[in-house]
Amino acid sequence: MGRFIYDTAANAVDIDDRTLAHLRIVMMNKLRRSEPFMFDVEVGDGSGRRSFWIHPSVALQFHFFGSRQPRINRAWVDDLMQAASGPAGLTILPEPVDEKPVEKG
């Protein structure tokens, strides 16, 4: 289980490492293009949802508790990026089947 931290530890949400790795790619790319967006996420303790206005001027932290980098599902990144660019903003979508698995060599 990882943690997304927006500005301060008081603005943190626990998210599993695999999902967090994919969110990191989407957020990094949106902010690199100076494209702020809304990020809406369920709070892990069941107390509801939190919405964050993600803007390049606010510090982000992605704290991964696992020691290995998860394999990235390009289709999931594309789906998340499309959501982040839409009117409702970024939400955690279900991971689609990865049609192009990474070959082991």
N, C-alpha and C positions, 0 to 999 in steps of 0.2 A: 504494500500500500504506500503510495507516494503522497505528496502534498503540493497543492498549488497555493502559492502565497502571492497576494496582490498588495503591494506597498508594505504592509506590516503583518506580523504574525497574527494579529487580531482578525485579519482578512484572509484566512486560510481555509481551504477545503481539502479533505482527504479524497484522493482519486487513485485507483489502482495504477501501478507503474506502466502497464501496457497502454492503457488509455491516455495517461499523462504524457507518454512519449509522442503519441500522435497529436495530442493537443498542442504540445510544444512546437511541433513543426508548423502547424497551422498558424498559431499565434506569432511565431517568429517571422513567417512569410508575410502575414498581414501587416505587422508593425514595420517590417523592413520597407514596405511600400507606403508607409504613413497612412494606413487605412484603419482608423479606430473602429471598434465594433462592440456589440453587446455579447457577453458570455453568461449564459443562464445554466445553473447547475443545481442538482438536488444535493442537499446537505446530508451527509452520510448517517447522521444520527436520527434521521426521520423527522426532523423538525421543520421541513419545508424546503424551499428553494432560495438561492441567492443569485442575484444578477450583478454583474460587474461590467462597467463601461471600460473596456480595454483601450488604453491610449498610450502612445509612445512615451509620454512624459512621466508615466508611473512605473515604478520598478516591479518586475515580475521575478518570481523564483519558482523553480520546478525542483522539488526535493524528492529524489528517487531513493527508496529504501533498499531496493534490490541491487545486486552487484553486476548484473548482466544487462546489456542493452537489448531490449526486445526487437524482434524482427518487425520491420515496418510493412504494413499493408497499404500499398499505394492507393487502392480503391477506397479505403477508409479515409485516408488523408484527403482524397478528392471530394468525398461526400461531406466531410467536416468543413473543408474550405468553401464548398458551395453554400453550406448552411451559414457560415460566418459572413458570407457576402450577401445573404438574403435579408429580408425585412425583419425576421424574427431573431436573427443573430445566431451565434454558435451555441449549440446544445450537444450533449453527448449522445450520438446516434449509435444504433447497434452496428457492430462490425460486420461488414459483408464478407462473403467467401472470397478469399484471395485467389484470383484466377491465375496469377503468375507467381507461384511460389519461388523462393530463392533457391537456386540450384546449389547443391553441396558438391564441392570439388576437391 
